[in-house]
Amino acid sequence: MVNEENKGVKIVGGRPFEYYVDGLTQILGEKPAPKQQPALSALLEEEKLLFSKEIEVMYDVEQSDINAFVKRELSPNSYTVKEILGELYFTTTTK
């Protein structure tokens, strides 16, 4: 990673996330701010299809809680839920 003055930080190999945050902090001179997580409704509207695993990772939801989370976050008529190879997926019903 290199800043505007061509001063850089080298991170070799697969490292924990904190190494990259520290590297960016050194380059930018300030700690980077995380991007705001989109609402599930906005994400589904944009992507049109989301697998339950994507929702679990994105929103830090346990697999056993996925249906309750989706019901809480989305209006009942805005999505459909289907299954393929044992994995749930959600699609938008809005056009």
PyMOL commands that place a pseudoatom at each C-alpha (Angstrom):
pseudoatom trace, name=CA, resn=MET, resi=1, chain=A, elem=C, hetatm=0, pos=[0.000, 0.000, 0.000]
pseudoatom trace, name=CA, resn=VAL, resi=2, chain=A, elem=C, hetatm=0, pos=[1.320, 3.405, -0.947]
pseudoatom trace, name=CA, resn=ASN, resi=3, chain=A, elem=C, hetatm=0, pos=[0.115, 6.897, -0.027]
pseudoatom trace, name=CA, resn=GLU, resi=4, chain=A, elem=C, hetatm=0, pos=[0.236, 10.074, -2.138]
pseudoatom trace, name=CA, resn=GLU, resi=5, chain=A, elem=C, hetatm=0, pos=[3.883, 10.666, -1.169]
pseudoatom trace, name=CA, resn=ASN, resi=6, chain=A, elem=C, hetatm=0, pos=[4.903, 7.166, -2.354]
pseudoatom trace, name=CA, resn=LYS, resi=7, chain=A, elem=C, hetatm=0, pos=[5.514, 6.069, 1.217]
pseudoatom trace, name=CA, resn=GLY, resi=8, chain=A, elem=C, hetatm=0, pos=[4.214, 2.594, 1.768]
pseudoatom trace, name=CA, resn=VAL, resi=9, chain=A, elem=C, hetatm=0, pos=[3.649, -0.353, 3.992]
pseudoatom trace, name=CA, resn=LYS, resi=10, chain=A, elem=C, hetatm=0, pos=[4.268, -3.897, 2.856]
pseudoatom trace, name=CA, resn=ILE, resi=11, chain=A, elem=C, hetatm=0, pos=[2.097, -6.722, 4.174]
pseudoatom trace, name=CA, resn=VAL, resi=12, chain=A, elem=C, hetatm=0, pos=[3.317, -10.136, 3.076]
pseudoatom trace, name=CA, resn=GLY, resi=13, chain=A, elem=C, hetatm=0, pos=[1.139, -13.224, 2.933]
pseudoatom trace, name=CA, resn=GLY, resi=14, chain=A, elem=C, hetatm=0, pos=[-2.262, -13.836, 4.425]
pseudoatom trace, name=CA, resn=ARG, resi=15, chain=A, elem=C, hetatm=0, pos=[-2.534, -11.811, 7.602]
pseudoatom trace, name=CA, resn=PRO, resi=16, chain=A, elem=C, hetatm=0, pos=[-5.312, -11.125, 10.097]
pseudoatom trace, name=CA, resn=PHE, resi=17, chain=A, elem=C, hetatm=0, pos=[-7.666, -8.272, 9.319]
pseudoatom trace, name=CA, resn=GLU, resi=18, chain=A, elem=C, hetatm=0, pos=[-6.057, -6.070, 11.992]
pseudoatom trace, name=CA, resn=TYR, resi=19, chain=A, elem=C, hetatm=0, pos=[-2.766, -6.026, 10.042]
pseudoatom trace, name=CA, resn=TYR, resi=20, chain=A, elem=C, hetatm=0, pos=[-4.538, -4.413, 7.093]
pseudoatom trace, name=CA, resn=VAL, resi=21, chain=A, elem=C, hetatm=0, pos=[-6.292, -1.881, 9.328]
pseudoatom trace, name=CA, resn=ASP, resi=22, chain=A, elem=C, hetatm=0, pos=[-2.921, -0.978, 10.885]
pseudoatom trace, name=CA, resn=GLY, resi=23, chain=A, elem=C, hetatm=0, pos=[-1.330, -0.667, 7.441]
pseudoatom trace, name=CA, resn=LEU, resi=24, chain=A, elem=C, hetatm=0, pos=[-4.095, 1.608, 6.190]
pseudoatom trace, name=CA, resn=THR, resi=25, chain=A, elem=C, hetatm=0, pos=[-3.857, 3.668, 9.374]
pseudoatom trace, name=CA, resn=GLN, resi=26, chain=A, elem=C, hetatm=0, pos=[-0.137, 4.212, 8.762]
pseudoatom trace, name=CA, resn=ILE, resi=27, chain=A, elem=C, hetatm=0, pos=[-0.715, 5.175, 5.124]
pseudoatom trace, name=CA, resn=LEU, resi=28, chain=A, elem=C, hetatm=0, pos=[-3.716, 7.436, 5.681]
pseudoatom trace, name=CA, resn=GLY, resi=29, chain=A, elem=C, hetatm=0, pos=[-2.546, 8.949, 8.942]
pseudoatom trace, name=CA, resn=GLU, resi=30, chain=A, elem=C, hetatm=0, pos=[-5.899, 8.111, 10.522]
pseudoatom trace, name=CA, resn=LYS, resi=31, chain=A, elem=C, hetatm=0, pos=[-7.860, 4.977, 11.245]
pseudoatom trace, name=CA, resn=PRO, resi=32, chain=A, elem=C, hetatm=0, pos=[-10.131, 4.089, 8.314]
pseudoatom trace, name=CA, resn=ALA, resi=33, chain=A, elem=C, hetatm=0, pos=[-13.856, 4.197, 9.050]
pseudoatom trace, name=CA, resn=PRO, resi=34, chain=A, elem=C, hetatm=0, pos=[-15.922, 1.162, 8.055]
pseudoatom trace, name=CA, resn=LYS, resi=35, chain=A, elem=C, hetatm=0, pos=[-18.567, 1.628, 5.400]
pseudoatom trace, name=CA, resn=GLN, resi=36, chain=A, elem=C, hetatm=0, pos=[-22.117, 1.632, 6.766]
pseudoatom trace, name=CA, resn=GLN, resi=37, chain=A, elem=C, hetatm=0, pos=[-23.770, -1.748, 6.338]
pseudoatom trace, name=CA, resn=PRO, resi=38, chain=A, elem=C, hetatm=0, pos=[-26.799, -1.563, 4.022]
pseudoatom trace, name=CA, resn=ALA, resi=39, chain=A, elem=C, hetatm=0, pos=[-30.229, -2.567, 5.247]
pseudoatom trace, name=CA, resn=LEU, resi=40, chain=A, elem=C, hetatm=0, pos=[-31.161, -6.093, 4.215]
pseudoatom trace, name=CA, resn=SER, resi=41, chain=A, elem=C, hetatm=0, pos=[-34.033, -4.724, 2.115]
pseudoatom trace, name=CA, resn=ALA, resi=42, chain=A, elem=C, hetatm=0, pos=[-31.660, -2.450, 0.172]
pseudoatom trace, name=CA, resn=LEU, resi=43, chain=A, elem=C, hetatm=0, pos=[-29.140, -5.238, -0.340]
pseudoatom trace, name=CA, resn=LEU, resi=44, chain=A, elem=C, hetatm=0, pos=[-31.775, -7.683, -1.580]
pseudoatom trace, name=CA, resn=GLU, resi=45, chain=A, elem=C, hetatm=0, pos=[-33.224, -5.022, -3.889]
pseudoatom trace, name=CA, resn=GLU, resi=46, chain=A, elem=C, hetatm=0, pos=[-29.778, -4.433, -5.374]
pseudoatom trace, name=CA, resn=GLU, resi=47, chain=A, elem=C, hetatm=0, pos=[-28.662, -8.057, -5.636]
pseudoatom trace, name=CA, resn=LYS, resi=48, chain=A, elem=C, hetatm=0, pos=[-32.081, -9.630, -6.397]
pseudoatom trace, name=CA, resn=LEU, resi=49, chain=A, elem=C, hetatm=0, pos=[-30.960, -12.956, -4.867]
pseudoatom trace, name=CA, resn=LEU, resi=50, chain=A, elem=C, hetatm=0, pos=[-29.135, -13.685, -1.598]
pseudoatom trace, name=CA, resn=PHE, resi=51, chain=A, elem=C, hetatm=0, pos=[-28.171, -17.032, -0.152]
pseudoatom trace, name=CA, resn=SER, resi=52, chain=A, elem=C, hetatm=0, pos=[-28.662, -17.507, 3.571]
pseudoatom trace, name=CA, resn=LYS, resi=53, chain=A, elem=C, hetatm=0, pos=[-24.887, -17.896, 4.030]
pseudoatom trace, name=CA, resn=GLU, resi=54, chain=A, elem=C, hetatm=0, pos=[-24.337, -14.425, 2.552]
pseudoatom trace, name=CA, resn=ILE, resi=55, chain=A, elem=C, hetatm=0, pos=[-26.826, -12.943, 5.008]
pseudoatom trace, name=CA, resn=GLU, resi=56, chain=A, elem=C, hetatm=0, pos=[-25.264, -14.874, 7.909]
pseudoatom trace, name=CA, resn=VAL, resi=57, chain=A, elem=C, hetatm=0, pos=[-21.801, -13.489, 7.158]
pseudoatom trace, name=CA, resn=MET, resi=58, chain=A, elem=C, hetatm=0, pos=[-22.863, -9.948, 6.228]
pseudoatom trace, name=CA, resn=TYR, resi=59, chain=A, elem=C, hetatm=0, pos=[-25.077, -9.409, 9.270]
pseudoatom trace, name=CA, resn=ASP, resi=60, chain=A, elem=C, hetatm=0, pos=[-23.388, -11.786, 11.749]
pseudoatom trace, name=CA, resn=VAL, resi=61, chain=A, elem=C, hetatm=0, pos=[-26.484, -13.975, 12.143]
pseudoatom trace, name=CA, resn=GLU, resi=62, chain=A, elem=C, hetatm=0, pos=[-26.449, -17.619, 13.220]
pseudoatom trace, name=CA, resn=GLN, resi=63, chain=A, elem=C, hetatm=0, pos=[-27.825, -20.100, 10.690]
pseudoatom trace, name=CA, resn=SER, resi=64, chain=A, elem=C, hetatm=0, pos=[-30.574, -21.131, 13.111]
pseudoatom trace, name=CA, resn=ASP, resi=65, chain=A, elem=C, hetatm=0, pos=[-31.698, -17.478, 13.383]
pseudoatom trace, name=CA, resn=ILE, resi=66, chain=A, elem=C, hetatm=0, pos=[-31.756, -16.639, 9.676]
pseudoatom trace, name=CA, resn=ASN, resi=67, chain=A, elem=C, hetatm=0, pos=[-35.531, -16.993, 9.159]
pseudoatom trace, name=CA, resn=ALA, resi=68, chain=A, elem=C, hetatm=0, pos=[-36.356, -14.848, 12.189]
pseudoatom trace, name=CA, resn=PHE, resi=69, chain=A, elem=C, hetatm=0, pos=[-33.833, -12.210, 11.093]
pseudoatom trace, name=CA, resn=VAL, resi=70, chain=A, elem=C, hetatm=0, pos=[-35.239, -12.043, 7.560]
pseudoatom trace, name=CA, resn=LYS, resi=71, chain=A, elem=C, hetatm=0, pos=[-38.820, -11.854, 8.839]
pseudoatom trace, name=CA, resn=ARG, resi=72, chain=A, elem=C, hetatm=0, pos=[-37.818, -9.014, 11.162]
pseudoatom trace, name=CA, resn=GLU, resi=73, chain=A, elem=C, hetatm=0, pos=[-35.910, -7.070, 8.477]
pseudoatom trace, name=CA, resn=LEU, resi=74, chain=A, elem=C, hetatm=0, pos=[-38.127, -7.533, 5.410]
pseudoatom trace, name=CA, resn=SER, resi=75, chain=A, elem=C, hetatm=0, pos=[-41.805, -6.982, 4.786]
pseudoatom trace, name=CA, resn=PRO, resi=76, chain=A, elem=C, hetatm=0, pos=[-43.650, -10.269, 4.127]
pseudoatom trace, name=CA, resn=ASN, resi=77, chain=A, elem=C, hetatm=0, pos=[-44.621, -9.499, 0.517]
pseudoatom trace, name=CA, resn=SER, resi=78, chain=A, elem=C, hetatm=0, pos=[-41.217, -8.212, -0.573]
pseudoatom trace, name=CA, resn=TYR, resi=79, chain=A, elem=C, hetatm=0, pos=[-39.375, -11.526, -0.828]
pseudoatom trace, name=CA, resn=THR, resi=80, chain=A, elem=C, hetatm=0, pos=[-39.695, -15.240, -1.490]
pseudoatom trace, name=CA, resn=VAL, resi=81, chain=A, elem=C, hetatm=0, pos=[-37.639, -17.967, 0.099]
pseudoatom trace, name=CA, resn=LYS, resi=82, chain=A, elem=C, hetatm=0, pos=[-36.602, -21.128, -1.751]
pseudoatom trace, name=CA, resn=GLU, resi=83, chain=A, elem=C, hetatm=0, pos=[-34.102, -23.929, -1.205]
pseudoatom trace, name=CA, resn=ILE, resi=84, chain=A, elem=C, hetatm=0, pos=[-31.473, -25.499, -3.411]
pseudoatom trace, name=CA, resn=LEU, resi=85, chain=A, elem=C, hetatm=0, pos=[-29.137, -28.282, -2.282]
pseudoatom trace, name=CA, resn=GLY, resi=86, chain=A, elem=C, hetatm=0, pos=[-30.072, -27.677, 1.352]
pseudoatom trace, name=CA, resn=GLU, resi=87, chain=A, elem=C, hetatm=0, pos=[-29.296, -23.949, 1.210]
pseudoatom trace, name=CA, resn=LEU, resi=88, chain=A, elem=C, hetatm=0, pos=[-32.016, -21.328, 1.586]
pseudoatom trace, name=CA, resn=TYR, resi=89, chain=A, elem=C, hetatm=0, pos=[-32.024, -18.373, -0.752]
pseudoatom trace, name=CA, resn=PHE, resi=90, chain=A, elem=C, hetatm=0, pos=[-34.099, -15.230, -0.845]
pseudoatom trace, name=CA, resn=THR, resi=91, chain=A, elem=C, hetatm=0, pos=[-35.274, -13.358, -3.917]
pseudoatom trace, name=CA, resn=THR, resi=92, chain=A, elem=C, hetatm=0, pos=[-37.048, -10.064, -4.250]
pseudoatom trace, name=CA, resn=THR, resi=93, chain=A, elem=C, hetatm=0, pos=[-40.659, -10.051, -5.441]
pseudoatom trace, name=CA, resn=THR, resi=94, chain=A, elem=C, hetatm=0, pos=[-40.669, -6.359, -6.385]
pseudoatom trace, name=CA, resn=LYS, resi=95, chain=A, elem=C, hetatm=0, pos=[-40.192, -5.507, -10.002]
for i in range(1, 95): cmd.bond("trace and resi %d" % i, "trace and resi %d" % (i + 1))
show_as sticks, trace
zoom trace
